[in-house]
Amino acid sequence: MSELSRRDQAVLWHPATHFGDLERTPPLPIHSARGVWLTDEDGRQILDGIGSWWTSIHGHGHPHIVAAIQRQVARLDHVMFAGFTHEPAIELAERLLALAPRDEQVHYGKVFYSDCGSASVEVALKLSYQSRVLTDQPRRRRFAALQRSYHGETLGALSVCGSEAWREPFSALLHDALYLPVPSFPAHEHADLQPGGGYGLGADTPEADRAVALLEAHAHELTALVVEPLIQCASRMNMFGVGFYQRLVDTCRRLDIHVIADEIAVAFGRTGKLFASEWAGRAPDLLCLSKGLSGGVLPLAATLIRAGFEAPFQGDPARSFAHSHTFTGNPITCAAGLASLEVFEAERTLDRLPERVAQMAALRRELADRHPQVIESRQAGLVGALTLDRARGPADGRLSLALREAALARQVLLRPLHDTIYWMPALNIDAAALSRLAEVTSEVIDEVMPR
Ligand SMILES: *Cc1c(COP(=O)(O)O)cnc(C)c1O
């Protein structure tokens, strides 16, 4: 174990890391990063196949974003956001509101900044609930969420996570949400995101019918539905169909249930459009953003709020939204966010994406065809997933850990979700690096799961 690793283990507690695994896979000290490449302390280059936990949009160390951060930190590092404001926060909000999805009924009017995805979800939950209190609907105090959903780690956000396993350790502390069934299209292809004329994929499933029935039966007590549009990333990249999402939004509108779209993982080009909700042609009441918002460089989050939603909060000071975070609207993070949006324009990132999406689809299908260990293969935008036959995994049951180790030995960062390997690289990954990602994935599957 290296000197840095020893010092790390003496003082640090890492997220999503078991103490028992530290000997086998100590956190790897990284020295620097550029594009999709991380460089460790020994100078080894490691291909970042998952955008460092779904954050990296334009790659690491993008010169335009780095320069914007340097200019901003030299001018104004931070000022409290209650009673003060500044140009980066204003301009980023203006740009986000101009770019955000809209439909016949909804456009966004306000942005509330925070500093992590979980916080942006808390903001949305509290806005929804407090607006009910202020409009004399105190019975609407419950949230609906989808089974298998993931919305963050703080107690409010954890309560709307739709997996029993995540909630279980803290169940005594959580509020009581209503969980709706969700369909699953294990062979989802990117083309399935096109809804066509009416409702798209997933709208006519039994899960959709049951979800609608539950919303109808509980509408009187529901304030909002929380949903990750199109992909439940943390739940093994479950893709539930654009039509299912459309039908949920339309049902909630009919029943006066707010819709909170958690686009923390899927916004900023991940699905091929700037926002995933654009595929559905729907603009939810509240839209949560984080991960890629700063280009994946600094912690920044935002909740976009439907125009008019603020009305009940006006008037008497006692009606103010009761929520604040110390680093709300930090200027350096906002400057990074603006720079990231500028890179989208300057590099025509979204126009160039279809070629890479098609390449990923070809590599993924070929890999699935050649490996009997792969039982499912799916994709939406530049998110590709391969589910493996667990029965062929290691005897100790630690399939994902073994795959991760085997990939790292080949200088590739993969972090499978249980039995599911996924690719989620920076959007500007080049063709050679994407091919390398597929090649190593193929080798790793064969090494860990002999045929
Ligand atoms: C990562 C994530 C969150 C939580 O964001 P944090 O910044 O880790 O608090 C919430 N929802 C989704 C869909 C996410 O992917």
The ligand as a Tripos MOL2 file, in Angstrom:
@<TRIPOS>MOLECULE
LIG
   15    15     1     0     0
SMALL
NO_CHARGES

@<TRIPOS>ATOM
      1 C1        -26.7490   11.6680   -7.3530 C.3       1 LIG1
      2 C2        -28.2190   11.7980   -7.3250 C.ar      1 LIG1
      3 C3        -28.8860   12.4490   -6.2730 C.ar      1 LIG1
      4 C4        -28.1680   12.9780   -5.0590 C.3       1 LIG1
      5 O1        -27.2350   13.9740   -5.3670 O.3       1 LIG1
      6 P1        -26.0600   14.2600   -4.3110 P.3       1 LIG1
      7 O2        -25.3190   15.3980   -4.9190 O.co2     1 LIG1
      8 O3        -25.2480   13.0130   -4.2220 O.co2     1 LIG1
      9 O4        -26.7100   14.6200   -3.0290 O.co2     1 LIG1
     10 C5        -30.2550   12.5610   -6.3400 C.ar      1 LIG1
     11 N1        -30.9550   12.0690   -7.3830 N.ar      1 LIG1
     12 C6        -30.3510   11.4570   -8.4170 C.ar      1 LIG1
     13 C7        -31.1820   10.9520   -9.5450 C.3       1 LIG1
     14 C8        -28.9710   11.2770   -8.4190 C.ar      1 LIG1
     15 O5        -28.3770   10.6170   -9.4160 O.3       1 LIG1
@<TRIPOS>BOND
     1     1     2 1
     2     2     3 ar
     3     2    14 ar
     4     3     4 1
     5     3    10 ar
     6     4     5 1
     7     5     6 1
     8     6     7 2
     9     6     8 1
    10     6     9 1
    11    10    11 ar
    12    11    12 ar
    13    12    13 1
    14    12    14 ar
    15    14    15 1
@<TRIPOS>SUBSTRUCTURE
     1 LIG1         1 GROUP 0 **** ****
